């Protein structure tokens, strides 16, 4: 959520630097004749000026040409290693970024959430890119499809990167994390980024980008920064491009109606307003670990980043009998844990809001909540006394300070003339109440009581779609009922109980491994979620053709494509190994003695292997059969070249299926074919995926699986 910043004046305004955009591989200052002044959130001291709009068409053109070319030459693993190196560069500059972050009103802990959180996203995608993606530029999606009886024609889904630019519009509250959580998956996908930071904190985003640029690690055109108004940016985008937007729901709706999205096919993801809820179970009464964890979570979400989080708890939904206990526990914890003031003062735990305009906006929304039936039970809209940077205590008229506020709303119930609850309980009053509609984007939350679990679910869902909700209970039945009821309206659900109170990442902390987004009011978009978000910057295409063509296009061998039975593939280093290199073994007969010896040796005396009568009665077997793992062990013996060579290790198998049982007297042989070759960028070895097929003397498939090995790049 971003509040527009108007013109500001100061005696020292001209001393504030004019923020530059990074476009076309260089930093450029805009026209500063009508600049907007950005001020320190705690002191009002000028920090920076934002001038005229940047040259967005030039940025888009540079991304589509230079950026696409430089990223397109890099496979996934190379991009992942660059992300890791960028994370290390930002880590080395973290103290400088913290100092800049303090000017936005962020405490050291707030800066950790933003700066360290953003760096953590880069590290996570660097790791996932190397572990979960091939060292290629095309990602195969799913198993091959046979489209002809004889296997001469087939299909395969693949992911390839989008041909344009990822235009990323970020909010003011997380200028580093918000930028990097969008940049990392786009970069890993191979799509150049144009980052548009929100004006109030653009100077922190610019500082982080400058560190990345100065590192020399960024491929040309892979990241550009536009500071200032981006009005009309959609006019320059088309179906090659995507937009990732974080901000108000009204702006998100406007973008969704734009011709660029509706007509020209620009891909749009939005993350918007969200009146997130935390639900306390009836079992979690005062004195339980769950109650304490719940109160701690509410206070944390009210005060971290001064409540300026799209994931903050706005609605505290608790059993009616526990409302007073929750209010008093929140009051007590705020009194002990929260010290308001300049974030550079050592004792301060909650800083100001991002700007005076943002503070005034939050005050106005609190008044809307009061007008809608809320009563302020903790805190005040009056200017609080704060700890100044020098440690003194007093007022700070130039700082955007606001005390934490908890409102209480009357329990909303539908009742008939006799006071009985109506059966399909909708609380109509609650459905239209301000508490479910108005978001005060600051240190503000509201408490609401419920009497039944169904009512708790309805109250949570009245938010119209949220990014996250917490369910706090140790009762499995309560947890199941609440989670099942609210999940369709929430992008993420945290189940909090005493066992995870200390280890939980928290209600308000999206993690790069899991999706961040939500339905309805929350924007209907989805970011993060590991490799899922990389795919948001790629297009899925269905390829059709011969096995040879599909092998060449995907980099994965498929049955029917060319093979080479010359040198045993285990004698070839990675540099000489090719997809399609294979070994076809000699047959090996299976005897009853083999089966019984394996059973005795391993202890696997399952009746299908040892009891003829019982095995015959089994609908899947003709009688006693060989152990599947006996066959796999023999298969390894049949295809392995035992002498020392470039194959370093077997580290597993995948996709194992036993298809046809093998009886005493049958023979088996194995064909092992190099299916996919992925060199490790920073190692002297790579991964080889082998297609293994075990057949009997009638050429019936006995088992299929993939063998994974590590192979040296050179002999």
URZI-V107964 format. One record per residue. N is the residue number from 0. PHI is phi in radians with two decimals (NA if undefined). NEAR is the number of other ideal C-beta (glycine too) atoms within 12 Angstrom. Layout:
# URZI-V107964
n phi near
N PHI NEAR
N PHI NEAR
This chain:
# URZI-V107964
n phi near
0 NA 45
1 -2.20 38
2 -1.75 33
3 -1.05 22
4 -1.87 32
5 -1.58 20
6 -1.16 17
7 -2.23 28
8 -2.17 16
9 -2.81 23
10 -1.08 12
11 -1.95 18
12 -1.05 23
13 -1.20 15
14 -1.36 14
15 -1.28 28
16 -1.18 28
17 -1.51 32
18 -1.17 40
19 -1.74 30
20 -1.67 41
21 -1.96 41
22 -2.34 36
23 1.14 27
24 1.43 25
25 -2.61 18
26 -1.49 22
27 -2.44 24
28 -1.51 24
29 -1.47 27
30 -1.16 17
31 -1.82 22
32 -1.18 12
33 -2.20 17
34 -1.39 32
35 -1.66 37
36 -1.57 36
37 -1.88 46
38 -2.10 38
39 -1.02 40
40 -1.14 48
41 -1.65 41
42 -2.08 31
43 1.41 30
44 -1.15 26
45 -1.02 27
46 -1.97 41
47 -2.82 39
48 -2.17 36
49 -1.97 44
50 -1.69 29
51 -1.15 25
52 -1.07 26
53 -1.32 39
54 -1.51 26
55 -1.16 34
56 -0.99 22
57 -1.17 26
58 -1.13 42
59 -1.11 40
60 -1.10 25
61 -1.14 34
62 -1.15 47
63 -1.20 31
64 -1.74 23
65 -1.15 27
66 -1.09 40
67 -1.07 33
68 -1.17 19
69 -1.24 27
70 -1.35 38
71 -1.13 28
72 -1.37 18
73 -1.84 33
74 -1.30 31
75 -0.95 40
76 -1.16 32
77 -1.16 32
78 -1.09 44
79 -1.09 38
80 -1.16 29
81 -1.16 37
82 -1.03 45
83 -1.09 33
84 -1.15 28
85 -1.11 40
86 -1.07 38
87 -1.17 21
88 -1.13 28
89 -1.18 41
90 -1.07 25
91 -1.13 17
92 -1.75 27
93 -1.07 28
94 -1.08 19
95 -1.13 21
96 -1.18 40
97 -1.06 31
98 -1.10 22
99 -1.20 37
100 -1.06 45
101 -1.03 36
102 -1.21 40
103 -1.44 47
104 1.74 52
105 -1.43 46
106 -1.29 35
107 -1.04 27
108 -1.21 28
109 -1.08 42
110 -1.13 38
111 -1.09 26
112 -1.04 39
113 -1.41 47
114 -1.28 41
115 -1.13 29
116 -1.07 44
117 -1.13 43
118 -1.08 40
119 -1.07 33
120 -1.08 45
121 -1.07 44
122 -1.06 29
123 -1.11 35
124 -1.24 44
125 -1.09 36
126 -1.22 25
127 -1.12 30
128 -1.07 39
129 -1.43 32
130 -1.53 19
131 -1.96 23
132 -2.07 35
133 -1.31 34
134 -1.48 34
135 -2.61 32
136 -1.94 29
137 -2.06 31
138 -1.94 35
139 -1.32 32
140 -1.99 24
141 1.42 17
142 -1.44 20
143 -1.16 32
144 -1.94 21
145 -1.48 19
146 -1.99 20
147 -2.53 15
148 -1.13 8
149 -1.59 12
150 1.34 19
151 -1.42 19
152 -2.49 22
153 -2.64 31
154 -2.42 27
155 -2.74 35
156 -1.47 26
157 -2.39 29
158 -1.87 33
159 -2.25 26
160 -1.19 39
161 -1.15 39
162 -1.57 28
163 -2.04 37
164 -2.25 48
165 -1.71 51
166 -1.65 45
167 -2.04 48
168 -1.79 44
169 -1.94 47
170 -1.61 46
171 -1.31 45
172 -1.37 46
173 -2.32 48
174 -1.17 50
175 -1.72 50
176 -1.01 48
177 -1.03 47
178 -1.29 49
179 -1.28 47
180 -1.24 46
181 -1.55 49
182 -1.15 50
183 -1.02 52
184 -1.18 47
185 -1.13 46
186 -1.09 50
187 -1.11 51
188 -1.26 45
189 1.67 45
190 -1.94 48
191 -1.19 47
192 -1.96 48
193 -2.01 49
194 -1.70 46
195 -2.04 48
196 -1.31 48
197 -1.15 44
198 -1.03 44
199 -1.00 45
200 -2.17 50
201 -1.08 50
202 -1.15 42
203 -1.31 49
204 -1.05 50
205 -1.12 41
206 -1.11 40
207 -1.17 46
208 -1.11 44
209 -1.09 28
210 -1.07 37
211 -1.16 42
212 -1.15 31
213 -1.14 19
214 -1.18 25
215 1.30 13
216 -1.56 28
217 -1.29 33
218 -1.05 33
219 -0.94 26
220 1.36 35
221 -1.35 43
222 -2.52 46
223 -2.23 46
224 -2.21 45
225 -1.99 48
226 -1.85 49
227 2.01 38
228 -1.14 26
229 -2.00 39
230 -0.94 20
231 1.42 17
232 -1.08 30
233 -1.12 33
234 -1.09 20
235 -1.81 31
236 -2.00 38
237 -2.56 25
238 -1.13 19
239 -1.29 30
240 -1.95 40
241 -2.34 44
242 -2.19 46
243 -2.04 44
244 -2.07 43
245 -2.13 45
246 3.01 38
247 -1.31 30
248 -1.13 33
249 -1.14 19
250 -1.17 30
251 -1.04 35
252 -1.12 21
253 -1.09 22
254 -1.10 38
255 -1.15 25
256 -1.55 16
257 -1.19 27
258 -1.04 17
259 -1.04 29
260 -1.49 28
261 -1.28 15
262 -1.80 14
263 -1.53 20
264 1.46 21
265 -1.10 32
266 -1.36 34
267 -2.17 36
268 -2.10 40
269 -2.17 42
270 -2.22 48
271 -2.17 40
272 -0.93 39
273 -2.73 50
274 -1.64 48
275 -1.14 47
276 -2.12 52
277 -2.17 53
278 -1.95 52
279 -1.71 52
280 -1.28 36
281 -1.06 32
282 -1.33 28
283 -1.53 39
284 -1.48 26
285 -0.94 25
286 1.75 14
287 -1.53 26
288 -1.03 23
289 -1.17 38
290 -1.07 34
291 -1.10 28
292 -1.14 36
293 -1.12 47
294 -1.09 43
295 -1.06 34
296 -1.15 45
297 -1.05 48
298 -1.14 39
299 -1.04 40
300 -1.28 44
301 -1.27 46
302 -1.96 43
303 -1.10 41
304 0.94 46
305 0.90 49
306 1.30 47
307 -1.55 49
308 -2.32 46
309 -1.16 48
310 -1.78 51
311 -1.12 47
312 -1.31 52
313 -1.82 55
314 -2.16 51
315 -1.85 48
316 -1.78 52
317 -2.34 48
318 -0.97 35
319 -0.95 26
320 -1.23 18
321 -1.86 37
322 -1.01 29
323 -1.11 19
324 -1.08 27
325 -1.15 43
326 -1.03 32
327 -1.20 21
328 -1.19 35
329 -1.12 46
330 -1.02 26
331 -1.14 19
332 -1.22 28
333 -1.06 32
334 -1.12 18
335 -1.51 14
336 -1.71 25
337 -1.93 35
338 -2.15 28
339 -1.59 41
340 2.90 37
341 -1.12 38
342 -1.11 43
343 -1.46 31
344 -1.41 28
345 -1.09 16
346 -1.45 23
347 -1.29 34
348 -2.01 33
349 -2.43 43
350 -1.61 47
351 -1.38 49
352 -1.28 45
353 -1.15 52
354 -2.85 43
355 -1.10 33
356 -1.11 28
357 -1.19 42
358 -1.07 40
359 -1.14 25
360 -1.09 33
361 -1.14 39
362 -1.00 32
363 -1.12 23
364 -1.23 35
365 -1.11 39
366 -1.12 21
367 -1.12 23
368 -1.14 37
369 -1.10 25
370 -1.10 17
371 -1.53 25
372 2.00 25
373 -1.46 34
374 -2.11 23
375 -1.26 27
376 -1.92 26
377 -2.40 33
378 1.60 36
379 -2.70 19
380 -1.41 26
381 -1.18 14
382 -1.15 22
383 -1.45 32
384 -1.32 19
385 -2.34 38
386 -1.51 31
387 -1.42 28
388 -1.04 26
389 -1.47 17
390 1.66 16
391 -1.27 15
392 -2.06 19
393 2.99 19
394 -1.44 17
395 -2.52 34
396 -1.07 18
397 -1.61 24
398 -1.76 40
399 -1.62 41
400 -1.57 45
401 -2.62 44
402 -1.25 35
403 -1.04 43
404 -2.22 39
405 -2.08 43
406 -1.84 40
407 -2.12 32
408 -1.94 40
409 -1.07 23
410 -1.01 31
411 -1.59 35
412 -2.38 28
413 -1.64 22
414 -2.26 18
415 -1.60 11
416 -1.07 7
417 -1.53 7
418 1.46 9
419 -1.45 11
420 -1.21 21
421 -1.22 17
422 -1.06 11
423 -1.79 11
424 0.27 28
425 -1.46 23
426 0.07 33
427 -1.04 17
428 -1.07 25
429 -1.17 35
430 -1.07 22
431 -1.90 17
432 -1.18 32
433 -1.04 30
434 -1.04 44
435 -1.65 40
436 -2.10 29
437 -1.71 33
438 -1.92 42
439 -1.58 46
440 -1.45 43
441 -2.85 45
442 -1.38 48
443 -2.32 47
444 -2.50 50
445 -2.29 53
446 -1.86 47
447 -2.34 49
448 -1.65 34
449 -2.33 39
450 -2.02 26
451 -2.33 24
452 -1.12 31
453 -1.05 23
454 -1.17 35
455 -1.05 43
456 -1.09 34
457 -1.09 35
458 -1.04 47
459 -1.09 46
460 -1.33 35
461 -1.11 37
462 -1.17 43
463 1.34 31
464 1.98 35
465 -2.34 48
466 -1.25 50
467 -2.73 47
468 -2.45 46
469 -1.94 51
470 -1.98 44
471 -2.00 48
472 -2.94 38
473 -1.86 27
474 -1.63 23
475 -0.99 15
476 -1.21 15
477 -1.12 29
478 -1.04 31
479 -1.06 19
480 -1.14 24
481 -1.22 44
482 -1.13 31
483 -1.08 21
484 -1.29 29
485 -1.72 40
486 -0.97 26
487 -1.08 19
488 -1.91 35
489 -2.40 40
490 -1.36 37
491 -2.53 38
492 -2.23 33
493 -1.72 40
494 -1.73 35
495 -1.95 43
496 -2.51 31
497 -1.07 23
498 -1.27 14
499 -2.08 20
500 -1.01 28
501 -1.57 14
502 -1.76 11
503 -1.06 24
504 -1.29 25
505 1.79 32
506 -1.01 45
507 -1.65 41
508 -2.00 37
509 -1.11 40
510 -2.00 27
511 -1.12 39
512 -1.32 24
513 -2.04 24
514 -1.16 31
515 -2.17 43
516 2.72 38
517 -2.92 41
518 -1.40 27
519 1.01 28
520 -0.97 37
521 -1.25 41
522 1.99 38
523 1.28 28
524 -1.76 39
525 -2.64 28
526 -2.16 46
527 0.98 39
528 1.45 28
529 1.15 29
530 -1.15 32
531 -0.92 26
532 -1.28 40
533 -1.10 37
534 -1.17 31
535 -1.11 36
536 -1.83 43
537 -2.27 32
538 -1.98 27
539 -1.60 20
540 -2.19 20
541 -1.64 20
542 -1.65 30
543 -2.32 21
544 2.91 25
545 -1.31 25
546 -0.97 34
547 -1.15 22
548 -1.14 20
549 -1.15 34
550 -1.09 31
551 -1.15 21
552 -1.31 30
553 -1.75 35
554 1.34 30
555 -2.11 38
556 -1.15 39
557 -2.31 36
558 -0.94 28
559 1.82 25
560 -1.40 33
561 -1.07 21
562 -2.31 27
563 -2.28 21
564 -1.77 17
565 -1.24 16
566 -1.15 20
567 -0.97 25
568 -1.08 39
569 -1.27 33
570 -1.56 22
571 -1.77 31
572 -1.24 27
573 -1.01 34
574 -1.13 17
575 -1.83 24
576 -1.25 40
577 -2.26 27
578 -1.01 35
579 1.80 33
580 -1.10 34
581 -2.61 33
582 -2.31 34
583 -1.98 23
584 -1.44 26
585 -1.36 15
586 -1.29 23
587 -2.27 28
588 -1.35 21
589 -1.93 32
590 -2.03 20
591 -1.12 22
592 -1.08 17
593 -1.04 29
594 -1.12 38
595 -1.22 23
596 -1.11 20
597 -1.12 28
598 -1.09 25
599 -1.20 16
600 -1.18 16
601 -1.70 18
602 1.50 12
603 -1.51 21
604 -1.86 19
605 -0.91 23
606 -1.03 19
607 -1.12 30
608 -1.76 36
609 -2.13 25
610 -2.17 20
611 -1.06 21
612 -1.14 13
613 -1.16 17
614 -1.15 24
615 -1.13 18
616 -1.29 15
617 -1.31 19
618 -1.17 9
619 -1.74 14
620 -2.20 25
621 -1.42 20
622 2.78 26
623 -1.08 34
624 -2.31 37
625 -1.28 46
626 -1.07 31
627 -1.06 31
628 -1.33 24
629 -1.12 35
630 -1.13 41
631 -1.12 29
632 -1.12 26
633 -1.17 33
634 -1.02 37
635 -1.07 28
636 -1.13 19
637 -1.34 27
638 -1.75 35
639 -1.29 25
640 -1.68 21
641 -1.34 13
642 -1.24 10
643 -0.96 11
644 -2.96 23
645 -1.27 29
646 -1.28 36
647 -1.65 25
648 -2.88 16
649 -1.76 24
650 -2.02 18
651 2.50 16
652 -2.45 25
653 -2.38 19
654 1.05 20
655 -1.25 22
656 -2.39 19
657 -1.63 26
658 -1.85 19
659 -2.19 27
660 -1.19 31
661 -1.98 43
662 -1.76 31
663 -0.97 23
664 1.73 20
665 -1.32 32
666 -2.12 28
667 -2.29 41
668 -2.49 33
669 -2.25 36
670 -2.04 36
671 -2.07 40
672 -2.19 38
673 -1.12 44
674 -1.71 41
675 -2.64 37
676 -2.14 36
677 -2.22 36
678 -1.13 30
679 -1.48 27
680 -1.07 28
681 -1.85 18
682 -2.22 19
683 -1.64 18
684 -2.57 27
685 -2.55 35
686 -1.79 38
687 -2.10 44
688 -1.78 35
689 -1.90 43
690 -1.53 38
691 -1.96 40
692 -2.27 38
693 -1.85 44
694 -2.22 28
695 -1.72 28
696 -1.21 19
697 -1.67 15
698 1.10 16
699 -1.44 20
700 -1.23 24
701 -1.61 38
702 -2.70 35
703 -2.32 32
704 -2.97 31
705 -1.87 29
706 -1.76 40
707 -1.95 28
708 -2.30 37
709 -1.87 27
710 -2.24 39
711 -1.14 28
712 -1.18 26
713 -2.19 17
714 -1.10 19
